Amino acid sequence: MTLLPELAVDPDPRARVALAGVAGVAFASAAAIWWMAGDRQVATIFLATLACIVALIWFTRRLRPAGGDRAIPVNDWAVAFAAIEQDDEAVAITDRDGHLVCANPCYEAWFGELSPPSAILFDADGNARLTTAGRAAWRDGAGEAQSLGMPDRILSVKVVRAGQAEDHLVWRFHPHRAIDPVRDLLALVTGDPGRRMGDAGVMAALVDRAGRLLGANRVLSVRALEGAGAAGGGDVDATGRLLTDLLRRGPDDCIRFASEPDDTGALRLVQVPIDPDRDTSLFLILDEAEGAGPAPATAATSAVHIHNLLGMLPLGLALAERDGRLLFVNAAFERAAGLPPGQTVVYPSDLVVKDDKGAVSDAVRRFGSGRKHSGDLSVRLRHRPDEPVSLTIATARGLGDASVLLSLKDTTEESKLKRQVAQATKMQAVGQLAGGVAHDFNNILTAIIGHCDLMMMRHTPGDSDYDDIQQIKHNSNRAAGLTRQLLAFSRQQTLRPQVLQLPDVISEISNLLKRLLGETVTLQVKHGRALGAVRADPGQLEQVIVNLAVNARDAMPGGGTLTLQTYGVTAAQVRDLGSDVLPIGDYTALSVTDTGTGIAPDVLGKVFEPFYTTKAVGKGTGLGLSTVYGIVKQSGGFIFADSRMGEGTSFVIYLPVHLADSKAEVVLPLPKEKPAEVWGTGTILLVEDEDMVRAVAERALTRQGYRVLTAANGELALEMLGIGTWGAGNPDPVTIDLLISDVVMPTMDGPTMVRHARATLPQLPILFMSGYAEEQLRRSIAIDNVAFLPKPFSVQQLGQAARDALGVAVKPTGPSR
């Protein structure tokens, strides 16, 4: 169990305040008496008398039983820990500001880190529904969200408001219970509904593909194992037995239980296919009436029992006559077929689209004639024509007028969960791919860009090779940008959010946008009034606007108008929108609207997918809008696209208004500063396993005035420093001013090496560099007073980072050397 903040509880702050007040009044009164009477003795007697009275009252209250006064409640965290200590639920408690107060081990095991629930990355709309549940809990006292998709599980959450002042939220995450017809039906057959079926004379068993009983109601187990004359008092269970071993065919070709003699009544079996994927069926076994067929009353009674049973099942089931007319439809079938409440249909073909009507009618007649026992038919329902569903049709004999049993499964929730899991898995795969590509690719780009910088130091503008070197560096930076776009889509990039105003961000890049749009596109900027501040990374927000503007320019080859408009959206306006995705709250919106060719409806739903592009080969990578989507979602916002062919396209971004406290200030984007001086002095130990990166970094730092020592791995670096067992054989360890190290290295990674070094050299400045995104390395490099430089970097950036790291005063973290 983890308790994050340290909470101190005042045993009785009101008593101390009251005591101070009484003392103040007493001394003031004594002073007043002394001043009016002019006699110190009178004032002293008054003060002593008053003190005795107060002491008597205090002593009387101490003698009063504990229950006489209302006890002031305190936060007993031991009780809270015991309450949330569970293995099957992840439980967390957050305060009014959304900070995590405590969490159980299951929470840390499922989510991997002690972050508040709002920081957990779910699927596309999972975080939005989680935020809505939290807001509902603050407003109504409770909230919940279902089907929150993660790469390895689907979760549901219940949120309740709790605490003495109702200033905390308790979040309970539990695995989402997906619809499982076999499991749910097994619980019905073996439970109380199965007992009631047995009282009505209906024996039921669930049978798997091998013919073994997964479960049966008690009356079937007793009849099958003890015979028709059994009293049924014993504890019998036919689960696990083969159905064929429990039944036999008699001399009259009638089916009976194997445990019953030939003079007992015959049995009638009705097979109901439940799950075609697992070949699971429900067998209903009824006693045949004596004679050629069941008596009318018996048949009618059996039909009522069957209808009652089918009505209890969570499966979509219906009974039809031989000519296809429906006799019975349960509620689950109506939901799966999309029938409005109160509406009835006469034939199954009325449920499907026009092209499938003939196939359904023919199948019902074929199965009703008894030529086939069961089969599946892929159809498209009238209310959901874009997604085919499976309609199971089976022959049903002995059910009165019914000849055909139809089964239709409601796959809406299941399909939604599959799409969510697929999307989350795809995002995870893209993120892992991007992270791996970023590391290897950025190492190569670091060497290319570094060597370009070194060559440019020997050439000046106007030289024959200068323009070629510039072109190489420019293309290398473009390649690095592609990797950052992949990281942005997979939400693994590092954001440095600030509290800012959208108009200020647009103003910073207005000149850049005008140059990008060209002479044929007119840029219009409109700002609303009283816009709320938002919290986002200004650099990433600029990239969002630039990407949308470039896409708009390409959609207007003949020229047009691009309009950037900011405006406020209140919670009431969001409620009026009726969006299922956008949580109710206050937002600052940015719309980017063009007058271009528009986006086709079949393409509009795919524009945010990675690598999807409608541009010609070589004209686009398909990562622009996916990058926009990733940045907006990682910033806690939402983005929507609307387009009409020939009229233009509009992208609207909603960023939640940042509710800052009184001490918070709006941080404006800083103006671009001139490059600082990067020359320096001192000894730097450079640890890098990639030879090409180590070589270019060594040359760059040497040219900037530093003495550079290099090591290819962490063990060699510790040996050079004379630290621990690695440096035992080094009689002359080096003294360094700065340690620059790669993060991911073989045998010993950078953070492990730094921890060993800091144990002996607590004031050693550290500068980490890596081709992985800082977000991916946040846990491993969580060491006090370290700096981080992402690859690829230029010679100028490396020199500036080294100067900044040498200028940071490092706090002692261990014994001095």
C-alpha positions, 0 to 999 in steps of 0.5 A, a space after each residue: 500500500 502506498 500513501 503519497 502525501 504526508 498528512 498531519 492531523 490536528 487533534 482539536 484546532 478549535 479547542 486551541 482557538 477557543 482557549 486563546 480567545 478566552 485568555 485574551 478576553 480575560 486579560 483585557 477585562 483585568 486590564 480594564 478593571 485595573 484602569 477604571 478602579 486604579 487598584 491592582 489587587 482588585 484586577 488580580 483577584 478578578 483574573 484569578 477567579 476567572 482562571 479558577 472558573 475556566 479550570 473548573 469547566 475544563 476539569 468537568 469536561 475531562 471527566 465527561 464520558 468520551 461519548 458525551 462530545 462529538 469526536 472530531 474525526 481524523 484520517 485513519 489511513 490504516 483503515 483506508 489501507 485495509 479497505 482498498 487492499 484487494 487483488 482483483 481491483 485497482 483502487 486509488 484515492 485522489 484529492 480535490 486537485 486531482 493528485 494521487 493520495 494513495 493506491 493499492 498494490 493492484 493499481 501499481 501492478 496494472 498501471 505500472 506507476 503511481 500516477 493519478 487516474 487522469 494520467 493513464 492512457 486509455 483508448 481514443 475516447 476512454 480518457 474522455 469517458 474517465 474524465 466524465 465519470 470523475 466530474 459526475 462523481 464531484 457533481 452527483 457523488 458517483 460516476 462510472 465508465 465502461 469499456 476503457 481499452 488498454 493494450 492488455 486489458 479492458 477495464 471499467 471504473 466506478 468513482 465515488 466522492 468520499 472523505 469527511 469534507 467530501 474532498 476526495 474521490 475513490 476510483 475502483 478499476 475492475 476488469 470489464 465483464 464481457 458478454 459470454 453466452 456460455 458462461 451466462 447460460 451455464 449460471 442460469 441452467 445450474 442456478 435457481 432458474 434451472 430449478 424452476 425449469 425442473 419444477 415445470 418438467 423441463 430438463 436442461 443441459 449445456 453440452 460442449 463440442 465433445 458432447 460432454 455436459 458443462 452443466 445441467 439442472 438438478 432434475 436432469 442429473 437425478 433422472 440420468 444417474 438414478 432413474 425415473 423412480 429416484 427420490 432425488 435426495 442424494 447429491 448427484 451431478 452429471 457435469 463432465 459426463 458424455 450426453 450419449 452415455 446418459 441416453 439410449 435408444 430403446 426397442 421402439 426406437 424411442 430415446 430414454 435415459 440409460 438408467 431407466 427401463 424400457 417401460 418408462 416414457 420416451 424423451 424428446 430432445 430439442 437442441 438450441 445452438 448457443 455459440 457456433 464458434 465453440 460448438 456449444 449447444 443447449 439441450 432441452 429434454 422433455 417427457 413425451 406423452 403416451 401415444 403418437 404424440 403429446 396431448 394438446 394440453 401437454 403440448 401447450 404447457 410445454 410450449 409455455 415452459 419453452 417460451 418462458 425459458 427462452 425469455 430468460 436467456 441472455 441470447 437473442 432467440 426466436 421461434 418460427 413456423 415452417 412457413 417462416 411466420 414468427 411465433 415468439 421473440 425474446 427481448 434479447 433478440 429484439 435488441 440484437 435486431 434493432 427493433 424499437 420498443 413495441 414494434 413487431 415483425 411477422 417474418 424474419 426476412 423483415 429484419 434484414 436488408 432487401 438483398 438478404 431477404 430471399 436468402 433468409 426466407 429460403 433458409 427458414 423453409 429449408 430448415 423448417 422441412 427438417 432437411 438440415 439441423 442447424 447452420 449459420 447465415 451472414 446477413 445485414 440487419 436493416 438498422 445496421 446495414 454496414 456490419 454483417 452479423 451471424 444468424 443461426 437457424 436450427 430445426 426445432 421439433 416437438 415445440 408445438 407449432 414451432 419448426 425453426 429456432 433462430 438465434 441472433 447475437 447482439 454484437 454491438 458491444 463486442 464489436 465496439 470492444 474489439 475495435 477499441 482493443 485493436 486500436 489500442 494494440 495498434 497504437 502500442 505497436 506503432 509506439 514500440 516501433 517508433 521508439 525503436 526506430 527513433 533510437 537507432 535512426 537518431 544515432 545515425 542522424 546525430 553523426 550526420 548532423 554533427 559532421 555537417 556542423 564540423 564541416 561548416 566550421 571549415 567553410 563559409 557561405 559562398 564556398 562551393 561545398 557550403 550549399 551541399 553541406 547545408 542541404 545534407 543537414 536540412 534533409 537530416 533534420 527532415 528525417 528527424 522530424 519524421 521520427 518525432 511525428 511517429 512519437 507524437 502520434 503514439 503519444 510518447 513524445 515529451 511535452 513541456 506544457 505551459 499555461 498560455 493563451 491561444 491568440 499569443 501562440 497564433 501571433 508568434 507564427 503568423 509570419 511563418 504561416 504567411 510564408 508557407 501559404 504563399 501569395 494565392 492563399 489569404 490568411 484571416 485571423 479572428 479572436 474571440 473575447 474573454 478566452 480562457 487560458 489553456 495548458 499545452 506545449 507551445 512548440 507542439 501547439 505551433 506544430 499543430 497549427 502549421 500542419 493544419 495550415 499546410 494541409 489547407 494550402 494543399 487543398 486549395 491549389 488555385 488559391 483561397 482563404 484560410 481562417 484561424 478563429 479562436 472562441 470560448 465554449 461554455 459547459 452549457 454550449 457543450 451540453 447543447 452539442 450533445 456530443 458523446 465524445 466531448 465531456 461537459 466543461 469549459 473549452 477554448 476552441 481553435 478552428 482552422 477552416 479553408 475554402 478548398 476542395 473538401 474531403 470525401 465522406 469515405 475518407 473523412 473517417 480515416 484522416 487521423 490514421 498513421 500513414 494514410 494519405 490522399 496525396 501522390 507518392 512522394 508528396 506526403 507521408 501520411 503523418 501530418 494529421 496523425 501527429 496533430 491528433 496525437 499532440 491534441 490528445 496528449 494535451 487533454 484536448 479533442 479534435 473534430 473534422 467536418 468537410 463538404 465536397 467543393 466547399 472546404 474543410 474545417 478542423 476544430 480543436 477543443 482544449 480544456 480551460 486551465 483552472 489555475 489557482 490565484 498564484 498561477 500566472 499565464 506563461 507567454 511564449 518566450 521570444 527567440 534568443 540569439 545563440 549563446 556562447 558555447 565555449 568552455 573549459 574543464 574535463 568531460 567524460 563522454 560515455 557512448 557505445 556508438 562509435 560514430 556518435 562518440 567520435 563526433 561528440 568528442 570532436 565537437 566538445 574538443 573544438 569548444 575548448 573542453 578536455 574530453 575523455 571517452 569510454 565505450 561503456 559504463 564499466 570502463 567509465 567507472 574504471 576510469 573514475 576509480 569507483 568500486 570494484 571496477 576501479 580497484 586496479 586503477 592507481 590514478 583515477 581521473 578527475 572530471 567536471 562533467 559526465 555526459 552519458 548515453 542512457 541505453 547501453 549494453 551490459 550497464 546502462 547510463 542510469 546504473 552507472 550514474 548511481 554508482 558514480 554519485 555514491 562516491 561523487 555526489 556533486 558530479 554534474 550529469 548530462 544524459 543523451 539518448 535517441 529514445 524520447 525522454 517520456 519513455 526514459 522518465 522512470 530510468 533517469 529519475 535521478 536528482 539534478 541531471 539534464 537531458 539532451 535528445 538525439 539528434 543534436 547539433 554541435 551548437 546544442 551539445 555545447 550549450 547543453 554542456 555549459 548549462 550542465 556545468 552551471 547547475 549547482 548539484 545538491 549532495 546525494 551521498 558521501 563525498 569522495 
